[in-house]
Amino acid sequence: MGEQDIIISKNGMGPVPLPALLALVTSCLEDHKAEDIVTINLTGRCSFADSMVIATGTSHRHVSALADHLCQALKAVGVPRVAVEGLTQGDWVLVDAGDVVIHLFRAEVRSFYALEKMWSDQPARVEMTA
């Protein structure tokens, strides 16, 4: 496990391995009834994160509550500098936990932005008309 595969804990509990961090994120989201949880490996594909987690909430309030619970869980294990954007609107909330970025959407917003398609391993299909 390399240095880039861990997040250093601020509370003396030691480093949190990336797989354990992903397990914590998905478990927290499942426990709070998030839907359609998807994890995308970004290693070598971008510089801002190693993994992305995408999940759906059933309402504005549910999306915001998912983000709140997730931030509490991340801070409890000592993840430093958890940043959150979009919490008050509750349509699309971004939780930045360092090497893991979590996108929480309402279903309509998730469908509109289709991040899974953008970050999938499938090459973009271009149709040409003559």
Secondary structure by P-SEA (a helix, b strand, c coil): cccccbbbbccccccccaaaaaaaaaaaaaaacccbbbbbbcccccccccbbbbbccccaaaaaaaaaaaaaaaaaaccccccccccccccbbbbbcccbbbbbbcaaaaaaaccccccccccbbbbbcc
